[in-house]
Amino acid sequence: MSEVTSAPTGTHEPRTVVFRSTASDGHRVIYHEPICPDCGSFDITENEVDTGDGINELGLTCEACGTAWPVACVVEWDGAK
């Protein structure tokens, strides 16, 4: 996503982002909000998505416009900062 946008007026409040990892591994899993990054819709489903390289991953799909994105991302995380 190259742009940050607000959810359309009248939509639900976003939920808190959940971080999950062990303190010793230096990584965090950041779960994405189930709000479409393109159209702002909350009509989202969670499915297995073919990435095109023979790998399927769990993804979120917007029922309104068809945009798909991963359920979560893994990032390096230094808990000391």
C-alpha positions, 0 to 999 in steps of 0.5 A: 500500500503506497497511500494511507487512507481513513475508513469511510464515514459510517464504518466500524471502528478498526480493531487493535492490531495483534502482535504475536511472537516469542521474545527470543526470536527477534520477529513479530507477526503483525496481523492486518486489519480486515478492512479493504486497503483499496475501497475501505469495505468491511465485507472481507473473507479469509481464504486460501489464496494461490500466490502464483508460484505453487504456494497457497497462503491464508489471505484476506479478500474484499468481497466488494472489489476483489482486492486480496492481501495477506492475513499477516506479515512477519517483521524483525523486531528488537524489543529493547527499543 
